[in-house]
Amino acid sequence: MRTVYIMTWVMVAVFLIGETARRGIDYFAINATTMIEDYLCGLLLVAAALVWRASNRYGPPLMASAWPYATGGMFVPFAAHLEAWLRQETFRPDHPHEDLNSVILKGVIWAVCLICFVASLVNAASKTRSG
């Protein structure tokens, strides 16, 4: 779980710092939902990492709750951009179909979230069984 803990902080940076650097604070005026979703995800991961680090008994279940939020939150951006690339048709201006690098980056982020979700879920289940 050390790797998941480290990846939690990496993804905190991606969701909080990366999103702000990529879009800027002014993007709240354009699409506040996207920004709030990413910031909330980052804050959930921060909470999970801090509680985990404190060896609190709520660490494993919180980690196993924060990662599925991140996984679900990244699925639609990844899948929508992948579909645009596969169909070679731009559906949204922020998902240009020719931007394969964004598809790959979003796919990697989604895969990291999914792997950390499964690992944290298995860990939380084992903690529950062992009492």
QUIPERA-V875023 format. One record per backbone hydrogen bond with DSSP energy under -1.0 kcal/mol. CO is the residue of the C=O (numbers start at 1). NH is the residue of the N-H. If there is no record, write none. Layout:
((CO:NH) (CO:NH))
This chain:
((1:5) (2:6) (3:7) (4:8) (5:9) (6:10) (7:11) (8:12) (9:13) (10:14) (11:15) (12:16) (13:18) (14:19) (16:20) (17:21) (18:22) (19:23) (20:24) (24:27) (25:28) (26:29) (27:30) (27:31) (31:35) (32:36) (33:37) (34:38) (35:39) (36:40) (37:41) (38:42) (39:43) (40:44) (41:45) (42:46) (43:47) (44:48) (45:49) (46:50) (47:51) (48:52) (49:53) (50:54) (51:56) (52:55) (56:59) (58:62) (59:63) (60:64) (62:66) (63:67) (66:70) (67:71) (68:72) (69:73) (70:74) (71:75) (74:78) (75:79) (76:80) (77:81) (78:82) (79:83) (80:84) (81:85) (82:86) (83:87) (84:89) (92:95) (96:99) (98:100) (99:103) (100:104) (101:105) (102:106) (103:107) (104:108) (105:109) (106:110) (107:111) (108:112) (109:113) (110:114) (111:115) (112:116) (113:117) (114:118) (115:119) (116:120) (117:121) (118:122) (119:123) (120:124) (121:125) (122:126) (123:127) (124:128) (125:129) (126:130))
